[in-house]
Amino acid sequence: MSVALMWEARAVDGRGEELLAWAKAQVLEREPERRETFRAPQDRVLVITWWDADYADVLPELPEPDGRLVTRAVHRWRFETV
């Protein structure tokens, strides 16, 4: 089975590049099959990782960044391939 984890955060105004660099520098406990990083308006950063795993498996995830860098808690979603 294939599972995708999405991690999305919104930086404090003007700190989008810093949040993007922070997210790209995060090392996971093990490497996913694939990892992509995106940015969007309003200083948003999105990271998606793909895993050969079951939906309920425990998988490494990016942590919460320093609270002074983001405007709210990170949003996380888990999806399975159908």
Secondary structure, DSSP 8 states (H G I E B T S, - for coil): -EEEEEEEEEBSTT-HHHHHHHHHH---SS--SEEEEEEETTTEEEEEEEEES-TTS---------TTTBSS--EEEEEE--
